[in-house]
Amino acid sequence: MSKEGEVAGDSQRTPLAQLNHALGLAEWGFIGGALALTSVLLFVNVVMRYVFRIPLNWVEEISLYLMVWIVFVGGSIAIRTRGHMAIDLLPLVLSPLNRRLLALVVACASLVFFAVFFWYSLEHTLRVRSINQLTPVMQAPMWLTYLAMPVGSLLMALRTIQSIVHALKTEDFSVASIPSDLQD
């Protein structure tokens, strides 16, 4: 396909498809930026510690908290790209209709889990914020780290809803439950 065809196709996207694309770019951008920053900070800290004998104590703390965010935002990417581990023995022996029903039941159960997790993690984050808990080294608000849980669960719930809509819109039952990327 030519460049012009790709550009023309992009302009014909629905607003929801454009939002999905923007969210995907934001997720990947955040993960890439956080991983790059963590790598650079850890490298600089190794040099400072072993070459100059002046370690930067805050680097380990910020790297740990960035990894927490990477895990929760990365969970959303894994749902979007069907990257979570799954046991596919049962779907392989089911008929296409039952495979689709199983996929919908699993997605709905996941959605319930994400909703409950969102609720309790948001409650916990607000509790930590109300007591003004700070990180040990940087003295930054600890609730910013805990905020990764409700944000991540909300993103994962959104991606799960997308997979449910995708499965319901697919008319060919044999295709509906085949793992595929939800990207446009």
C-alpha positions in Angstrom: 0.0 0.0 0.0 1.3 3.5 -0.8 1.8 6.3 1.6 -1.2 8.1 0.2 -3.4 5.1 0.8 -2.3 5.0 4.4 -2.9 8.7 4.9 -6.4 8.4 3.3 -7.2 5.4 5.5 -6.2 7.3 8.6 -8.5 10.2 7.8 -11.5 7.9 7.5 -11.1 6.4 11.0 -14.0 6.8 13.4 -13.5 9.0 16.4 -13.4 5.9 18.7 -10.7 4.4 16.4 -8.7 7.6 16.6 -9.1 7.7 20.4 -8.0 4.0 20.5 -4.9 4.8 18.3 -4.0 7.9 20.5 -4.3 5.8 23.7 -2.2 3.1 22.2 0.5 5.6 21.3 0.3 7.2 24.8 0.7 3.7 26.4 3.7 2.8 24.2 5.2 6.2 24.6 4.9 6.1 28.4 6.3 2.6 28.6 9.2 3.4 26.2 10.0 6.6 28.0 9.9 5.1 31.4 12.1 2.2 30.4 14.6 4.5 28.7 14.7 6.8 31.8 15.1 3.9 34.2 17.9 2.4 32.1 19.7 5.7 31.9 19.3 6.5 35.6 20.5 3.0 36.6 23.5 3.3 34.3 24.4 6.7 35.6 24.0 5.4 39.2 26.4 2.5 38.5 29.0 4.8 37.2 28.5 7.2 40.1 28.7 4.4 42.6 31.7 2.4 41.3 33.7 5.1 39.5 33.2 8.2 41.6 32.1 6.4 44.8 29.1 8.8 45.1 25.9 6.8 44.7 22.7 8.6 43.9 20.3 7.1 46.5 17.1 8.4 44.9 17.8 6.6 41.6 16.9 3.2 43.0 13.7 4.5 44.5 12.5 6.3 41.3 13.4 3.2 39.2 11.4 1.0 41.5 8.3 3.3 41.3 8.7 3.7 37.5 8.7 -0.1 37.2 5.4 -0.3 39.1 3.9 2.1 36.6 5.4 0.1 33.7 3.8 -3.1 35.0 0.3 -1.6 35.3 0.3 0.3 32.1 2.0 -2.6 30.3 -0.9 -4.8 31.5 -3.2 -2.7 29.3 -0.9 -3.2 26.3 -0.8 -6.9 27.0 -4.6 -7.1 26.9 -4.8 -5.0 23.7 -2.2 -7.3 22.0 -3.4 -10.5 23.6 -0.1 -10.8 25.3 -1.2 -12.3 28.6 -0.5 -15.9 29.3 -3.4 -18.2 28.6 -4.2 -21.9 28.5 -5.8 -22.6 25.2 -6.5 -26.3 25.5 -10.2 -25.9 26.2 -10.9 -23.4 23.4 -9.1 -25.8 20.9 -11.7 -28.5 21.6 -14.8 -26.3 21.6 -16.9 -25.4 18.7 -16.5 -21.9 17.3 -19.7 -20.7 18.9 -18.7 -22.2 22.3 -15.2 -20.8 21.9 -16.8 -17.3 21.4 -19.0 -17.7 24.4 -16.0 -18.8 26.5 -14.0 -15.8 25.4 -16.9 -13.5 26.4 -17.3 -15.2 29.8 -13.6 -14.9 30.5 -13.6 -11.2 29.3 -16.6 -10.4 31.5 -15.0 -12.1 34.5 -11.8 -10.1 33.9 -13.9 -7.0 33.7 -15.5 -7.7 37.1 -12.0 -8.3 38.5 -10.7 -5.0 37.1 -13.7 -3.1 38.5 -13.2 -4.5 42.0 -9.4 -3.9 41.8 -10.0 -0.4 40.6 -12.4 0.3 43.5 -10.1 -1.0 46.2 -6.9 0.4 44.8 -8.5 3.8 44.4 -9.6 3.7 48.0 -6.1 2.7 49.1 -4.5 5.5 47.0 -6.8 8.1 48.5 -6.1 6.8 52.0 -2.3 7.1 51.4 -2.9 10.6 50.0 -4.9 11.6 53.0 -2.2 10.7 55.5 0.5 12.5 53.4 2.8 9.4 53.3 6.1 10.2 51.6 8.7 8.0 49.9 11.7 7.3 52.1 14.5 8.9 50.1 13.0 11.4 47.7 10.2 12.5 50.1 7.8 12.5 47.2 4.1 11.8 47.7 3.7 8.0 47.9 0.2 8.2 46.5 1.7 8.9 43.1 3.1 5.4 43.1 -0.1 3.8 44.3 -2.0 5.7 41.6 -0.5 3.2 39.1 -3.0 0.6 40.3 -6.3 2.4 39.7 -5.0 3.9 36.4 -3.7 0.5 35.2 -6.9 -1.3 36.2 -9.0 1.3 34.4 -6.8 1.0 31.3 -7.1 -2.8 31.4 -10.9 -2.6 31.9 -11.1 -0.3 28.9 -9.1 -2.7 26.7 -11.2 -5.7 28.0 -14.4 -3.8 27.0 -12.8 -3.2 23.5 -12.1 -7.0 23.2 -15.8 -7.7 24.2 -17.1 -5.3 21.6 -14.7 -6.7 19.0 -15.9 -10.3 19.8 -19.5 -9.2 19.6 -19.1 -7.3 16.3 -17.3 -10.3 14.6 -19.9 -12.2 12.6 -17.6 -15.2 11.8 -17.6 -17.2 15.0 -14.4 -19.0 14.1 -12.6 -15.7 13.9 -14.1 -14.1 17.0 -12.0 -15.9 19.6 -8.7 -16.1 17.6 -6.1 -14.1 19.5 -5.5 -10.9 17.4 -4.2 -7.5 18.1 -7.0 -5.0 18.7 -5.0 -2.3 16.9 -6.7 -0.6 14.0 
